[in-house]
């Protein structure tokens, strides 16, 4: 909540209300499978990363783990496309 000075000495109160519990159920139903797929891919990539025979670019598995976990969806995509040496 903040106050702004409008012209002619008027004070206008500005209030922004975010209610996350009022999300459309259809939207939640559409996004839930995408979130589960994203989570499953993160788990798959972490398990794949720590296989003993797995080689990664740069040789540092800790860096790739941080990329997978902290970059979000792009992290596991980059790992699958560019991080693994086969």
Secondary structure as GFF3:
##gff-version 3
##sequence-region A 1 86
A	DSSP	beta_strand	2	5	.	.	.	ID=ss1
A	DSSP	three_ten_helix	7	9	.	.	.	ID=ss2
A	DSSP	beta_strand	11	14	.	.	.	ID=ss3
A	DSSP	three_ten_helix	20	22	.	.	.	ID=ss4
A	DSSP	alpha_helix	25	49	.	.	.	ID=ss5
A	DSSP	beta_strand	55	56	.	.	.	ID=ss6
A	DSSP	alpha_helix	61	70	.	.	.	ID=ss7
A	DSSP	alpha_helix	73	78	.	.	.	ID=ss8
A	DSSP	pi_helix	79	83	.	.	.	ID=ss9
A	DSSP	beta_strand	84	85	.	.	.	ID=ss10
###
